[in-house]
Amino acid sequence: MSLYVIVAVRKEAGSGHIAYVRWGQAVRGVPGWISEPTTAAASEVIELIKDGAEVETAISVDGLTVASRAVRVLVDTGGREHLASVPVPSSTLHTLFDLPEF
């Protein structure tokens, strides 16, 4: 299964939903990237999650990239799909909305 890591986001001006991400492909527990982070539309991320890819957020701590929460697809009452962080017991893990914006 492929692992993709989101390191930054761009939000829609009106709704605040994630519109674009900066992400790259990685291997869990191995430093570095399989593919360096690039910009992708949220719709591309949503399709890969629906196809079974693992997607997580990551932040930089003291120069190291640290994985945080898994990312999931939420559907609103209007049927529109959005990216969201999976709930976890600890509130110390960063969500999509804690990531830097580009």
C-alpha positions as CSV (number, residue, x, y, z in Angstrom):
1,M,0.0,0.0,0.0
2,S,1.3,3.5,-0.9
3,L,1.9,6.1,1.8
4,Y,1.6,9.7,1.0
5,V,2.5,12.5,3.4
6,I,1.0,16.0,3.4
7,V,3.3,18.7,4.7
8,A,1.4,21.9,3.7
9,V,-2.1,22.9,2.6
10,R,-3.9,25.7,0.7
11,K,-7.5,26.4,1.8
12,E,-10.5,27.7,-0.2
13,A,-11.1,31.3,0.6
14,G,-14.8,31.1,1.3
15,S,-15.3,27.7,3.0
16,G,-11.9,27.1,4.6
17,H,-11.8,23.6,3.1
18,I,-8.6,22.2,1.9
19,A,-8.2,22.9,-1.9
20,Y,-4.6,21.9,-2.5
21,V,-1.9,20.0,-0.7
22,R,1.9,19.7,-0.9
23,W,2.6,16.0,-0.5
24,G,5.1,13.4,-1.4
25,Q,5.3,9.6,-1.3
26,A,7.3,8.0,1.6
27,V,8.0,4.8,3.4
28,R,7.0,4.5,7.0
29,G,10.0,4.6,9.3
30,V,12.5,5.5,6.6
31,P,13.9,9.0,6.4
32,G,13.4,10.9,3.2
33,W,11.0,10.7,0.3
34,I,10.3,8.3,-2.5
35,S,9.0,11.3,-4.4
36,E,9.7,14.9,-3.2
37,P,6.6,16.9,-2.2
38,T,4.6,18.5,-5.1
39,T,1.3,20.3,-5.3
40,A,-1.9,18.4,-5.9
41,A,-5.6,19.2,-5.8
42,A,-7.6,17.9,-2.9
43,S,-9.7,15.9,-5.4
44,E,-6.6,13.9,-6.4
45,V,-5.9,13.1,-2.7
46,I,-9.5,12.1,-2.2
47,E,-9.4,9.7,-5.2
48,L,-6.2,8.0,-3.9
49,I,-7.7,7.6,-0.4
50,K,-10.8,6.0,-2.0
51,D,-8.4,3.7,-4.0
52,G,-6.8,2.5,-0.7
53,A,-3.7,4.7,-0.4
54,E,-2.6,5.8,3.1
55,V,-2.4,9.5,3.5
56,E,-1.0,11.2,6.7
57,T,-0.1,14.7,7.8
58,A,3.5,15.5,8.9
59,I,5.2,18.4,10.5
60,S,8.8,19.4,10.8
61,V,10.2,19.2,14.3
62,D,13.8,20.3,14.8
63,G,14.6,19.6,11.2
64,L,13.0,16.2,11.1
65,T,9.7,15.3,9.5
66,V,7.4,13.6,11.9
67,A,4.2,11.8,10.8
68,S,1.0,12.8,12.6
69,R,-2.6,11.9,11.8
70,A,-4.1,9.9,9.1
71,V,-6.3,11.8,6.6
72,R,-9.8,10.7,5.6
73,V,-12.6,11.7,3.3
74,L,-15.7,13.3,4.7
75,V,-18.9,13.9,2.8
76,D,-21.0,16.9,3.7
77,T,-24.8,17.1,3.7
78,G,-24.7,18.4,0.1
79,G,-22.7,15.3,-1.0
80,R,-19.4,17.2,-1.5
81,E,-16.2,15.4,-0.4
82,H,-13.6,17.1,1.8
83,L,-10.3,16.1,3.4
84,A,-10.2,15.8,7.2
85,S,-7.9,14.4,9.8
86,V,-8.9,11.1,11.5
87,P,-9.9,11.6,15.1
88,V,-7.4,10.3,17.6
89,P,-7.3,10.0,21.4
90,S,-4.6,12.6,21.8
91,S,-5.1,16.2,20.8
92,T,-1.4,16.7,20.5
93,L,-1.2,15.2,17.0
94,H,-1.4,17.8,14.3
95,T,-4.3,17.9,11.9
96,L,-4.5,19.1,8.3
97,F,-5.5,22.6,9.6
98,D,-2.4,22.8,11.8
99,L,-0.1,22.4,8.8
100,P,1.7,25.4,7.2
101,E,-0.1,27.1,4.3
102,F,1.4,27.8,0.9
